[in-house]
Amino acid sequence: MDIEPVDIAPRQSFPWAVLRQRWEDLTFLHWAVTPETVAPLLPVGTRPDTIDGLTYVGLIGFRMVGLGFGRGPAVPYFGTFWETNVRLYSVDANGRRAVVFRSLDASRLVPVLVAQATLRLPYLWSSMGVDRDGDRLTYRCRRRWPGPAGTTSRIVVRVGEAIAEPTPLEHFVTARWGLHTRAYGRTLHLPNWHPRWPLHRAELLHLDDELVTAAGLPTPAGPPVSVLYSPGVGVRFGPPVDADARPA
């Protein structure tokens, strides 16, 4: 099976967008794990994507801004919210690289319900916010529903210098142009596109997290091997296709 390259700035692969949004103030934390650890957690028809024999667990906090459908306007109020997700890295039978979300905590209930009902994505409603003090960011999350209620996460980072040329690992965990999800008895691939990430080094000052283990993953062994920050990008999502469908 040929696997698509880790392309840091591909062309948009779909003719029209079903969703538009902007992701802002992102912090990426990543831990290395063996592929065997996460393989049972991936959708049917996908397997762990690897670099140098390892795959990664990601904990990502950010602000979703201006979520809208197609060419329509952004959804007022409900289209902007904070989100924290736990994700894995996958590749399907067609060689498409993607992410698999184990959980997506969001601070607006309506988007949670819509994402659960349509693409069966594991969204959860949480109390969430981010505090900024100069170059220091604090991400806070406390789960409300569906549970386990009270699951929390607190991430504190200091943003550093811009990265002129990311490492292969930094490209691997950020240059992702789709997601895999299991819905309606099928494994789907939902493509996305955005400009190349503007990335910064970041220093992890504090981490107190229960989201990773609540997502069915082992407690991380030690500090993350990669800590990154991005001010954000505008994003488009194309229509979902079967994960084993060949491009036209």
N, C-alpha and C positions, 0 to 999 in steps of 0.2 A: 504494500500500500504506500503510495506517495503521499507524504504529509506536506501541506502548504508551508512555505517559509514563514519565519517570524518577520513579517513585513512591517516596518515602523511607520510607513505612510502610504498605504495602498490607495488605489482609486476606489470610489464607491462602487460596490458590486451589485447593487440592486437599482432598478429603474425609478422607484418612487419610495417615499418614506411613509410608514404608518404611524410613527411616533417621532417627535422632536423634543429635545430637552437640552439643558446645560448642566454640566457637573462642575461644581466649584469647591475650592478649599479641600482637596482630597489628601488624605494621608493613607499610605499603603504600608502595612506591616506584613512581612512574609516569613514563614518558617519552612525549612526543608523537611520532607517526610519521604519514606519509601513509597513507591507506587502501590505496593501490596496493602499498605495501610488504608488508602482511600479508594481503591478499586471497587469494593462492595458498595460504596456510597454514590457511585455515578450511574446515570441513566443507562438503560439497556441499549446496547449498540455503540457505547463509547468506552474509552479506556483512559487511564491517566496519561496526560501529556508530560513529557520529561525533558530535562536538560541535564546532561552529564549523569544520567542514571537516577536522578531524583525528581520528584514533583514537589508542589508547594501548596501550603494552606495560607490563604490571604485573609486579613482583617482590614477592612477599608471603611473609613468614615468620610462623609462628604455632604454637601448640600445640593439637592436636586432643585433646579430653577426652571420655571417656565415650561413645564410639561404640557405638550399639546399634541393633537392628533392630525396626521396628514399635513395639509397646508393651512389648517385652521389656526386660530389664535391660541395662545397659551391658556390653559384652564385657570381661571382666577382662584386665588387662595389655595385650592386643593393641589394645584400644579407645582407648588414650591414647598419643600419640606426637607428635613434632615434625614439621612439614611446611614445605617451601618450594616455592612454585609460581611458574611463569611463565605469564602468561595474557594473552589478547587479548579484544576486545570485539566481540560479534556481534549480528546481528539476522536472524531467519529470515523465510520467506515469509508467515508469519502475523503479523509485526510484533512477535514476542516478543524482547525484549532479553535477552542472556545473556552468559556468559563462555565462552571456549574455552581449555582448558588445553593448553599446549605441553609442559609437563613438571610433574610433581608428585613431588618428592623427599620420602620419608617414612622415619622411623627404625625402623619395624617391617616385617619382611618379609612377614608373613601378610596384612596389609591391602593391601600392594602386589600380591600375587598374586591376591587376590580381586577387586580393582578392575580389574586387567588382564583377568581371565577373564570378568567379567560385563559391564561397560560399556565395555571396551576403552580405559579411561582410561590415559594415559601415565605411570603411577606408576613410580617407580624407588626402589630401596632405597639408603639413604644413612646415613652416620654424621652425627648432627646434635645440636645442643644450643643452649641460650640461657643466657647469664650475665647476671645483673642486679646492678647496683651503684648503688643509689639510683634516680635517674631515667634511668640509662644502661643500655641493653640491647645485648648483642652476640649476634648470630645466626651460628652456624657450621654449615657443611654440606660434606661430602665424599662424593661419589657412590661407591657400591660396585658396584651391578649394576642394570640390564644394561649401563650404560656410556654414553659412555666413562668407565671407572673413573678416579677421581682428580679429576674435575671438582669445583671448589670454589666456595664463596661465603662471604663474611664481610661482615656488615652491622653497623655500630655506629650507634645513634641515641640522642639525648637527648629524652625525652618532655617536651612543653611543656604549655601551658594547654589546658583543654577548649574545644571549639568550640561556641559557642551556635548559630550558623547557618552550616552549611557553604556553600561557594560552589557554583555549578552544576557545575563540574568535579569537586569533591569528592563531590557527590551522584552524578554520572555514573559514577565509577570504583568506588563502594562500594555504591550502591543497585541491586544485581543480584539477580534473583530466579529464576535458573536457569542451567543450563549446557547447551551444545551438544556433542555427541560423535557420532562416526561408529562404528556397531557393527552387525554382522550385515547389512551392505549398506544400512543406513538411517541417516539423520541423526536423532538423538533429542534431545528437549528434556527435561531433568530439572529440574522446578521445585523451588524451596526457599522457605522462609519463616523469618524471624527478626524480633525487635523492631528498631526503629530503632537504627542504630549510635550508640554513644557514641564520638565522635571527639575526638582531641587533635591539636594541631600537634606536629610533631616536627622535630628538626634532624638531618640526616645528618652524622655525624662521620667516618665511614670506609666505603668500599665497595670491595671487591675481589671481583668476581663473574665467573664463567665460565658460569653457568647460562643467561643470556639468549642468548648466542651459541651455546651447545650446543643450544638449542631451535630453531636455524635462523633466528635473527633477527640483524639487523646489530648491530654494537657500538654501544651507546647514544652519541649525540652530546652529550656534556656531562653535567652532573648532572641528576638527576630534577627534573621541573617540579612534582611534588607529593610530599610526604613526610607521611604520616599515621600515627597510632597509635590503636589501640582496645584497651581492657581485655578486650573480648569480648562475645559474645552466645550464647544457645542457639539451635540451628538444627534445622529439620525439612526432610526431603526427601520429595517426593511421587513417585508412580510415573512412569516415563518415558513420553513419548508421541512419535509422529512429529512432526518439527519443522514439517511443513506441516499438521498436524491442527488443525482449528478447535475452540475451546473448546465444551463442551456447553452 
